[in-house]
Every structure is written in structure tokens, then in C-alpha cells.
Amino acid sequence: MRAIALVLLLLSASAHAEIYKCVAAGKTTYSDRPCDAAAQPAVLPPLNTIERREGDDLAKSYDERLSRDKKARDQSDAAFLKDHAAKGERDKVIRKAIIDHRAVKGMTASEVQSALGSADETLPDGAWRYRRDGQRITVRFEDGQVSSVSTTTEKKR
């Protein structure tokens, strides 16, 4: 490690060479060698540098930003996984209800039709009524999903 530091120190020292400004026949040139014996090194302005301000720690602020970003991604991933698991559970319930020819809360209209077929009657409030095996099944919708399912036994006439 010390050898690398020594090499870098030597390289930086050799990089700082004198610059000479020469004017000959109306042309100005710059060189690392004097044009004549009386040549003086050119006075150049200092290189552009940015002074380190007290309290600036770029690595620390970068690490903090990465940590905040990772935390936000982790929260987003957790929310996605929770939603995905809930959707998977909903799909299982809906699939079983369709197989069992039942309507359950949360079904869409097309899922109800898959489970029970076309409604025998559409009520004025938009509810669907089915008649099956001596029962009246009333399915009510709210925001495109089943909000309630009620079953009553039909009276024999």
C-alpha cells in the first residue's frame, strides 16, 4: 500500500512542470522547454479546484440515500406481496364458488354469470334474482361487485 502511495506521489510531482510562453515572429507558443536563455516560466492561474466544506461527507449522504431507497423498495415489495397473496386467496374462493354454483360477496357480474348463469329476473334496483330448487337467490351489486347474496325459500302454491 505504501508503494502505491509513493508511486502516486512521484507521478504527481512530475506532472507539475514549468510552462514557457514564447513569442516569435508574432506567433505565441507554449512549451515545456525555454525558448531562449532569458525565458521565464509563464505565470498561470491555479487549476480549478473545489474546496471541501466542513461537514460534507459524500459517501455518508450516498449511503443514507441508498438506505432510504432500499427501505422504500422493501415497503413497496411487501405491499405487492400482500396484495398478491390477497388476490390469490380471493381467486381461490371465487373459483370454488363458481364450481359449487354459488354467488359470494366480492364476485363480479361475469363471475356470477359463470356460477349461476343468466338471471331469471332483474329487479328495479339492479339486483339479479335466480330461482333454483325451490329457493329464490337475490344477488345485489355495488361498484361492480356482489355486495350481498340472500336466499329465501319459495312457498309452495
N, C-alpha and C positions, 0 to 999 in steps of 0.2 A: 504494500500500500504506500509506503514511504517512497519507493522507487517511482511509482506513478506520479506522486506529488512533485518529486524532483524534476522529472521529465517535463511536466506541465509548466513548472516554474521556469525552466530553461527555455522552453518554446515561447513562452510569453515574453521573456526578456529579449529574444532575438526578433520578435515581431515588432518591437519598438525601435525602428530605425530612423535615422535622420532623413529629412526630405529637403532637397535643394531646389530652389526656383532659379531657373536660368532664362535670361532674355538675350537672344542672339538674332540679329537681322530682323528685329521687330516681332519675332516669334517667342512666345513664352512656353517653356517646357519645364516639367518637373522630373527629378531624377533622384535616385538613392546615392549618387556619386556627385561630388562637386564638379561644377563646370570649369572652374579655374582655381588657381591657388588662393584667391581672395574671397571665394564664395563662402557665404554664411548660411547656416541652416534656415529654412523658411519657418516663420512663426505661424503655426496653425492653431485654430481654435480647438478646445478639448473635444474629445469624442462625445457623442450623445450618450448620456447615462441617466438612469433613473435611480435616485437615491431611495434607499429603503427607509420607509417611515416607521416610526416606533409603533409596535403593536400589529404590524402587518404580518400575517402568517398564512401564506397562500396554501400551503399543504393542509393546515388545520381547517381553513374555510372550505377547501375542496373536500376533505374527508367528511365534514359536517354536512355539506350539500349532498354527497353520496349517501350518507346515512339517512337524511330526510327523504331522498328519492326512494331508497330501498324500503323505508317504512311505509311510504305511500303506496308503492307497488305491492308490498305484502298485504296491506289493508284491502287494496283492490282485488288481489288474488283471493283473499279469504271471502270477500263478498261474492265474488264469482262462484267459488266452490259451494258456498252456502245456497246461492240461488240455483245452481246446477243440481245440487242434491234435492232441494225442494221440488224442482221441476221433475226430476226423476221419480220422486215419491208420488207427485200428482199424476204423472203418466201411468204409474202402476195402478193407482186407484181407479183412474178413468178407464184404463184397459180392462180391468176386472169388471167394472160396472157395465161396460159395453157387452162383454161376454155373457154376463148374467142378465142382460136385457133390463137394466135399471138405469134411472137417471139419478145423478148425485149432484150436490151443490158444487159449483165451480166448472161444470161442463159447459162447453159452447153449444150453440144451437145445432151445429153439424154433428157434434158428438152425441147429442140427444137423439138426433135422427138416426145415427148409426146404431144406437142402443134400442130405440123403441119404434123406429120407422116414422112415417108421416103422422102428424097429429090428426085425431079424429075430428077435433073441433078447435078453433082458435077463439078464445074469449075476447070480449071487448077491450080488456086491459092488456091484451097481447099474450096472455098465458096460453099454453097449449094443454089440451085435455085429451087423454087417452082412455079407452075402455078396454080392459084386459081381465079376463077370468073373473067377472063379477065385481071388478073394482074400477073406480074412477081415479086416475092419476092426473094431478094437475101440476104442471111444471111452469114456474114463474121465472122470468128473466130480468136481470138488472145489469146494465153496462155490458151486454153481450154474453153474460154468463148466467147459469142457473143460480137463482138466489134462494129458491125454496122448492121442495117437492112434497106434495101432500097426497095421501092415498085415503080414499073413503070407500066403504063397501056399498055397492048399489043395492037398493031394496028390490026384492023380487016382486013382480006385479002379478 
